């Protein structure tokens, strides 16, 4: 074999490996940056995992072809704990100096919420007490609770049972009450309206850093599954240590 050809081939191989290593280092660096920011902008979680693919740096601007973030047990204000959140963002442009997302082409999210977490969230709301939640596929949920009507608390033994359909409304998940019974007896419209007001919204994704529109909801016996999508042109992350 021609020694010059051998050296040339080796040089090309080494160059390719070096470039691949640089790309991997860039992706890894942005995984660390994004992972460090997520607890502040999304909320504390038991675990965050970030994967970046196709990262390119041009001065203060970085282009990320794809960003995938997985989080478990996300705690947010005015929301039940989100058991699992998977977000995929495409064609992301970031200002590295300002830690600001300039644009993205698309963002899709899959969210899982457990009935026990919905119950804990509702139980913490004023006017609701001793809440239990059961799910009925494909779209319904039943809530049992003791609540106050027009400021008057019902007797402790008079538990209320409300059944309704889970529907999406913009960036939120709400429950449309179909049937309300107190101590086993059907009630009128006003108590149902009061309870519906106390319960909703159940999940609100509109306040996320990239405001999302809930596009679908599916109810299984064990969880509520949401899909959401959105685009965003300017998000200022809270400044922190770099």
C-alpha positions as CSV (number, residue, x, y, z in Angstrom):
1,X,0.0,0.0,0.0
2,X,1.2,3.5,-0.8
3,X,2.5,5.1,2.5
4,X,1.3,8.5,1.4
5,X,-2.2,7.2,0.9
6,X,-2.1,5.4,4.2
7,X,-1.0,8.6,6.0
8,X,-3.7,10.6,4.2
9,X,-6.4,8.2,5.1
10,X,-5.3,8.2,8.7
11,X,-5.3,12.0,8.8
12,X,-8.9,12.1,7.4
13,X,-10.0,9.5,10.0
14,X,-8.3,11.4,12.9
15,X,-9.9,14.7,11.6
16,X,-13.3,13.1,11.5
17,X,-12.9,11.7,15.0
18,X,-11.7,15.1,16.3
19,X,-14.7,16.9,14.8
20,X,-17.1,14.3,16.1
21,X,-15.5,14.7,19.6
22,X,-16.0,18.4,19.4
23,X,-19.6,18.1,18.4
24,X,-20.1,15.7,21.3
25,X,-18.5,18.1,23.7
26,X,-20.7,20.9,22.5
27,X,-23.8,18.8,23.0
28,X,-22.7,17.7,26.4
29,X,-22.0,21.3,27.5
30,X,-25.5,22.4,26.5
31,X,-27.0,19.4,28.2
32,X,-25.4,20.6,31.4
33,X,-26.5,24.2,30.9
34,X,-30.1,23.3,30.1
35,X,-30.2,20.7,32.9
36,X,-29.0,23.3,35.4
37,X,-31.7,25.8,34.3
38,X,-34.7,23.4,34.2
39,X,-35.3,23.3,38.0
40,X,-35.6,27.1,38.0
41,X,-37.8,27.6,34.9
42,X,-39.9,24.4,35.1
43,X,-39.8,23.4,38.7
44,X,-38.0,21.1,41.2
45,X,-38.0,17.5,40.1
46,X,-36.8,14.2,41.4
47,X,-34.8,13.8,38.2
48,X,-34.0,15.6,35.0
49,X,-32.3,14.1,32.0
50,X,-31.4,16.2,28.9
51,X,-30.1,15.1,25.5
52,X,-28.9,17.6,22.9
53,X,-28.2,16.6,19.3
54,X,-26.7,18.7,16.5
55,X,-25.3,21.6,18.6
56,X,-23.4,24.3,16.7
57,X,-21.8,27.4,18.2
58,X,-21.4,30.7,16.4
59,X,-20.2,33.3,18.9
60,X,-22.9,34.0,21.5
61,X,-25.5,32.2,19.4
62,X,-26.0,28.4,19.6
63,X,-28.1,26.4,17.2
64,X,-29.4,23.1,18.6
65,X,-31.1,20.8,16.1
66,X,-32.9,18.8,18.8
67,X,-33.3,19.0,22.6
68,X,-35.0,16.2,24.5
69,X,-35.8,16.7,28.2
70,X,-37.2,14.0,30.5
71,X,-38.3,14.9,34.1
72,X,-39.9,12.9,36.8
73,X,-42.0,14.1,39.8
74,X,-42.1,17.8,38.8
75,X,-43.4,20.1,41.5
76,X,-45.0,23.3,40.3
77,X,-47.1,25.9,42.1
78,X,-50.9,25.7,41.6
79,X,-50.5,22.3,40.0
80,X,-50.5,18.7,40.9
81,X,-47.1,17.0,40.8
82,X,-46.4,15.9,37.2
83,X,-45.3,12.3,37.5
84,X,-43.5,12.4,34.2
85,X,-42.8,15.0,31.5
86,X,-41.1,14.4,28.2
87,X,-40.4,17.4,26.0
88,X,-38.9,17.5,22.5
89,X,-37.8,20.8,21.0
90,X,-36.7,21.2,17.4
91,X,-34.4,23.8,15.8
92,X,-33.6,25.7,19.0
93,X,-31.7,28.9,18.9
94,X,-30.1,30.1,22.2
95,X,-28.2,33.2,23.2
96,X,-25.5,31.7,25.4
97,X,-24.5,34.9,27.1
98,X,-28.0,35.9,28.1
99,X,-29.2,32.3,28.7
100,X,-32.2,33.1,26.5
101,X,-34.1,31.0,24.1
102,X,-34.5,33.1,21.0
103,X,-36.6,30.8,18.9
104,X,-37.7,27.2,18.3
105,X,-39.6,25.7,15.4
106,X,-41.7,23.3,17.5
107,X,-42.1,21.9,20.9
108,X,-44.0,18.8,21.8
109,X,-44.7,17.4,25.3
110,X,-46.1,14.3,26.8
111,X,-47.2,14.6,30.4
112,X,-48.4,11.9,32.9
113,X,-50.4,12.8,36.0
114,X,-51.4,10.3,38.7
115,X,-54.8,10.3,40.4
116,X,-53.2,10.3,43.8
117,X,-51.4,13.5,42.9
118,X,-54.6,15.1,41.6
119,X,-56.3,14.2,44.9
120,X,-53.5,15.7,46.9
121,X,-53.6,18.9,44.8
122,X,-57.4,19.2,45.2
123,X,-57.3,18.4,48.9
124,X,-55.0,21.4,49.4
125,X,-57.5,23.8,47.8
126,X,-59.8,25.9,50.1
127,X,-63.3,24.5,50.3
128,X,-62.3,20.9,49.6
129,X,-61.4,18.2,52.1
130,X,-60.7,14.5,52.2
131,X,-60.5,14.2,48.4
132,X,-60.2,10.9,46.6
133,X,-60.0,10.6,42.8
134,X,-60.8,7.7,40.5
135,X,-60.3,7.6,36.7
136,X,-62.7,6.0,34.2
137,X,-61.3,5.6,30.6
138,X,-61.4,7.1,28.2
139,X,-62.2,10.6,29.4
140,X,-63.9,10.7,32.8
141,X,-62.9,11.2,36.4
142,X,-64.8,10.9,39.7
143,X,-64.0,13.0,42.7
144,X,-65.3,12.3,46.2
145,X,-64.9,15.1,48.7
146,X,-66.5,17.1,51.4
147,X,-66.9,20.8,50.4
148,X,-68.5,24.1,51.3
149,X,-71.5,25.4,49.4
150,X,-72.1,29.2,49.6
151,X,-69.8,29.3,52.6
152,X,-71.6,26.7,54.6
153,X,-69.8,23.5,55.3
154,X,-71.9,20.3,54.8
155,X,-72.0,17.8,57.6
156,X,-68.9,15.5,57.7
157,X,-70.9,12.5,56.8
158,X,-72.4,14.2,53.7
159,X,-69.6,13.3,51.2
160,X,-70.1,14.6,47.7
161,X,-69.4,12.5,44.6
162,X,-68.9,14.3,41.4
163,X,-68.4,12.7,38.0
164,X,-67.2,14.6,35.0
165,X,-65.4,14.6,31.7
166,X,-61.8,15.8,31.4
167,X,-61.4,18.3,28.5
168,X,-58.7,20.6,27.3
169,X,-59.0,24.3,27.2
170,X,-56.1,26.2,25.8
171,X,-53.1,25.4,28.0
172,X,-55.2,23.8,30.8
173,X,-57.0,20.6,31.7
174,X,-60.4,21.1,33.2
175,X,-63.3,18.9,34.4
176,X,-66.8,19.5,33.1
177,X,-69.2,18.3,35.8
178,X,-71.8,15.8,34.5
179,X,-73.3,14.6,37.8
180,X,-73.0,15.7,41.4
181,X,-74.5,13.8,44.3
182,X,-74.4,14.7,48.0
183,X,-74.9,11.8,50.5
184,X,-76.1,9.8,47.5
185,X,-78.7,12.3,46.3
186,X,-78.5,14.3,43.1
187,X,-78.2,18.1,43.6
188,X,-79.1,21.2,41.6
189,X,-77.1,23.3,39.2
190,X,-75.6,25.8,41.8
191,X,-73.7,23.3,43.9
192,X,-72.3,21.7,40.7
193,X,-71.1,25.1,39.5
194,X,-69.5,25.9,42.9
195,X,-67.7,22.6,42.9
196,X,-66.6,22.9,39.3
197,X,-65.1,26.3,40.2
198,X,-63.3,24.9,43.1
199,X,-61.8,22.0,41.1
200,X,-60.7,23.8,37.9
201,X,-58.2,24.1,36.4
202,X,-56.7,20.7,37.2
203,X,-53.5,21.1,35.2
204,X,-52.2,24.3,33.7
205,X,-49.3,24.1,31.3
206,X,-49.7,27.7,29.9
207,X,-47.3,29.1,32.4
208,X,-44.4,27.0,31.4
209,X,-41.3,28.8,29.9
210,X,-42.5,27.8,26.5
211,X,-46.3,28.3,26.8
212,X,-48.0,25.1,25.7
213,X,-51.4,24.3,24.2
214,X,-52.8,21.0,25.5
215,X,-53.8,19.2,22.3
216,X,-55.2,15.9,23.7
217,X,-56.1,14.1,26.9
218,X,-56.4,10.4,27.5
219,X,-57.6,8.7,30.7
220,X,-56.4,5.3,31.7
221,X,-57.2,3.5,35.0
222,X,-53.9,4.6,36.4
223,X,-53.1,8.0,34.9
224,X,-54.1,11.0,32.9
225,X,-52.0,11.4,29.8
226,X,-51.7,14.8,28.1
227,X,-50.0,15.9,24.9
228,X,-49.1,19.5,24.4
229,X,-47.4,21.6,21.7
230,X,-46.2,25.1,21.3
231,X,-43.7,27.5,19.8
232,X,-42.0,30.4,21.5
233,X,-39.9,33.2,20.2
234,X,-38.4,34.8,23.4
235,X,-37.9,33.3,26.8
236,X,-35.6,34.9,29.4
237,X,-34.2,32.4,31.8
238,X,-33.5,33.5,35.3
239,X,-29.9,34.4,35.5
240,X,-27.8,32.2,37.6
241,X,-24.3,30.9,38.1
242,X,-22.6,29.9,34.9
